[in-house]
């Protein structure tokens, strides 16, 4: 009988230890689960706030869209200088801007700088990527392949020529929260005009980032 009692006492002590251990395990799991759910909730709230900021920012882009200096391509969210649409502002087969179009191009840069400066002041938590993209018109018989290396190189150099002209006239976009990307899509790219000569242009794209200064 004494041996049986000792076995029973040992069983209940072991059982009590097991239940205590399980209780602490469950408590730890509960705390971890609550912490995880709160973290996910915080992420969701942050994403909602970020989306709201982006929507507000889109409203601030409307003056540039509706102004008289730029034509807005809704499908690919790019801006084109209205005064330069359909104009061959570069020397044929070269990357130099023709003298008669230099003042117009400088004016476009000043308008863009003014707009970006206003955005920067009104949205200090945002950063922006300004893409200056060169585009080229193909020949009437589409002699050039869309992926022509000549097209990509020349369109890039023309976009760079535009940017350098702006720099020469003290138009600078590289500020605390603005980065600049020079690119060229050649005879390819989105939002090309069906009238081929109208693709003789450069386009501007402004890409906002939230709470992520460059």
C-alpha positions as CSV (number, residue, x, y, z in Angstrom):
1,X,0.0,0.0,0.0
2,X,2.8,2.4,0.8
3,X,4.5,1.7,-2.6
4,X,1.2,2.4,-4.3
5,X,0.7,5.7,-2.5
6,X,4.2,6.8,-3.5
7,X,3.4,6.0,-7.1
8,X,0.2,8.0,-6.9
9,X,2.1,10.9,-5.3
10,X,4.7,10.8,-8.1
11,X,2.1,10.7,-10.8
12,X,0.3,13.8,-9.5
13,X,3.5,15.7,-9.0
14,X,4.5,14.9,-12.6
15,X,1.1,15.7,-13.9
16,X,1.1,19.1,-12.0
17,X,4.5,19.9,-13.6
18,X,3.3,19.0,-17.0
19,X,0.2,21.1,-16.7
20,X,2.3,24.0,-15.4
21,X,4.7,23.7,-18.4
22,X,1.8,23.5,-20.8
23,X,0.2,26.6,-19.2
24,X,3.4,28.6,-19.8
25,X,3.7,27.3,-23.3
26,X,0.2,28.3,-24.1
27,X,0.8,31.7,-22.5
28,X,3.9,32.3,-24.6
29,X,2.0,31.3,-27.8
30,X,-0.8,33.6,-26.8
31,X,1.6,36.5,-26.3
32,X,3.3,35.8,-29.6
33,X,0.0,35.6,-31.5
34,X,-1.3,38.8,-30.0
35,X,2.0,40.5,-30.9
36,X,1.9,39.2,-34.4
37,X,-1.7,40.3,-34.9
38,X,-0.9,43.8,-33.6
39,X,2.1,44.0,-36.0
40,X,-0.1,43.0,-39.0
41,X,-2.7,45.5,-37.9
42,X,-0.1,48.2,-37.7
43,X,1.2,47.2,-41.2
44,X,-2.4,47.4,-42.6
45,X,-2.9,50.9,-41.1
46,X,0.4,52.0,-42.5
47,X,-0.6,50.7,-46.0
48,X,-3.9,52.5,-45.8
49,X,-2.2,55.8,-44.8
50,X,0.3,55.3,-47.6
51,X,-2.5,54.8,-50.1
52,X,-4.3,57.9,-48.9
53,X,-1.1,59.9,-49.3
54,X,-0.7,58.7,-52.9
55,X,-4.3,59.6,-53.7
56,X,-3.7,63.0,-52.3
57,X,-0.5,63.4,-54.3
58,X,-2.4,62.5,-57.5
59,X,-4.6,65.4,-56.9
60,X,-1.5,67.6,-56.7
61,X,-0.4,66.4,-60.1
62,X,-3.6,67.8,-61.7
63,X,-2.2,71.4,-62.2
64,X,0.6,70.0,-64.3
65,X,-1.8,67.8,-66.2
66,X,-4.3,70.6,-66.9
67,X,-1.8,73.4,-67.4
68,X,-1.0,74.7,-70.9
69,X,2.6,73.5,-71.0
70,X,2.3,69.8,-70.9
71,X,0.2,67.1,-72.6
72,X,-0.5,64.2,-70.2
73,X,-0.5,60.6,-71.4
74,X,-3.0,58.9,-69.0
75,X,-2.2,55.3,-70.1
76,X,1.5,55.5,-69.1
77,X,1.4,58.5,-66.8
78,X,3.9,60.6,-68.8
79,X,4.1,64.2,-69.7
80,X,5.1,65.7,-73.1
81,X,5.9,69.3,-73.8
82,X,3.0,70.6,-75.9
83,X,5.1,73.2,-77.8
84,X,7.5,70.5,-78.9
85,X,5.0,67.8,-80.0
86,X,5.7,66.7,-83.5
87,X,8.8,68.9,-83.8
88,X,12.2,67.7,-84.7
89,X,14.1,69.6,-82.1
90,X,17.4,67.8,-82.8
91,X,19.7,68.0,-85.7
92,X,19.0,65.1,-88.2
93,X,20.7,61.9,-87.0
94,X,22.4,63.9,-84.2
95,X,21.8,64.7,-80.5
96,X,22.3,68.5,-80.6
97,X,19.2,70.6,-79.9
98,X,18.5,73.0,-82.8
99,X,19.0,76.7,-81.8
100,X,15.3,77.6,-82.6
101,X,14.1,75.1,-80.0
102,X,16.5,75.8,-77.2
103,X,14.5,78.5,-75.5
104,X,11.3,76.4,-75.6
105,X,13.1,73.5,-74.0
106,X,14.6,75.7,-71.3
107,X,11.1,77.0,-70.6
108,X,9.8,73.5,-70.2
109,X,12.6,72.8,-67.7
110,X,11.8,75.9,-65.6
111,X,8.1,74.9,-65.5
112,X,9.0,71.4,-64.4
113,X,11.5,72.7,-61.7
114,X,8.8,75.0,-60.3
115,X,6.3,72.2,-60.1
116,X,8.7,69.8,-58.4
117,X,9.9,72.5,-55.9
118,X,6.2,73.0,-54.9
119,X,5.7,69.2,-54.5
120,X,8.9,68.9,-52.4
121,X,7.7,71.6,-50.0
122,X,4.2,70.3,-49.7
123,X,5.2,66.6,-49.3
124,X,8.4,66.4,-47.2
125,X,7.9,62.7,-46.5
126,X,7.9,61.8,-50.1
127,X,10.7,61.2,-52.5
128,X,10.5,61.3,-56.3
129,X,12.1,59.7,-59.3
130,X,12.1,62.0,-62.3
131,X,12.5,60.0,-65.5
132,X,13.6,62.0,-68.6
133,X,13.0,59.6,-71.6
134,X,14.1,60.2,-75.2
135,X,11.8,58.9,-77.9
136,X,12.4,58.6,-81.7
137,X,10.2,58.5,-84.8
138,X,10.8,55.6,-87.2
139,X,10.8,56.1,-91.0
140,X,7.6,56.0,-93.0
141,X,8.5,52.4,-94.1
142,X,9.5,51.4,-90.5
143,X,13.0,50.7,-91.7
144,X,14.4,50.6,-88.1
145,X,13.7,47.6,-85.9
146,X,11.9,48.5,-82.7
147,X,14.8,47.2,-80.7
148,X,17.4,48.9,-82.7
149,X,20.6,49.6,-80.7
150,X,21.0,52.9,-82.7
151,X,17.5,54.0,-81.5
152,X,18.2,53.2,-77.9
153,X,21.6,55.0,-77.9
154,X,20.5,58.0,-79.8
155,X,17.3,58.5,-77.8
156,X,19.3,58.3,-74.6
157,X,21.8,60.8,-75.8
158,X,19.0,63.2,-76.8
159,X,17.4,62.9,-73.4
160,X,20.8,63.6,-71.9
161,X,21.2,66.7,-74.1
162,X,17.9,68.0,-72.8
163,X,19.0,67.5,-69.2
164,X,22.4,69.1,-69.9
165,X,20.8,72.1,-71.4
166,X,18.7,72.5,-68.3
167,X,21.8,72.2,-66.1
168,X,23.6,74.9,-68.2
169,X,20.7,77.2,-67.4
170,X,20.7,76.6,-63.7
171,X,17.7,74.3,-63.8
172,X,18.5,71.5,-61.2
173,X,16.2,68.7,-60.1
174,X,18.6,66.7,-57.9
175,X,17.5,68.0,-54.6
176,X,17.1,66.3,-51.2
177,X,14.2,64.1,-52.2
178,X,14.5,64.0,-56.0
179,X,16.5,61.6,-58.1
180,X,16.9,61.9,-61.9
181,X,17.0,59.0,-64.4
182,X,18.0,59.6,-68.0
183,X,16.7,57.0,-70.4
184,X,15.9,56.3,-74.0
185,X,13.2,54.0,-75.5
186,X,14.3,54.5,-79.1
187,X,11.7,53.3,-81.6
188,X,10.0,51.3,-78.9
189,X,8.1,52.1,-75.7
190,X,4.6,52.6,-74.4
191,X,2.2,55.4,-75.6
192,X,3.7,55.9,-79.0
193,X,1.7,58.1,-81.3
194,X,0.0,56.5,-84.4
195,X,1.4,59.4,-86.5
196,X,5.0,58.4,-86.4
197,X,6.5,62.0,-86.7
198,X,4.8,62.9,-83.4
199,X,7.2,60.4,-81.7
200,X,10.0,62.9,-82.2
201,X,10.0,64.0,-78.6
202,X,11.1,63.5,-75.1
203,X,8.8,62.6,-72.3
204,X,8.8,63.1,-68.5
205,X,7.6,60.8,-65.8
206,X,7.4,61.6,-62.1
207,X,7.3,58.6,-59.8
208,X,6.5,59.3,-56.1
209,X,7.7,57.2,-53.2
210,X,6.2,57.4,-49.7
211,X,8.4,57.7,-46.5
212,X,11.4,56.5,-48.4
213,X,13.8,59.4,-49.1
214,X,16.4,58.7,-51.7
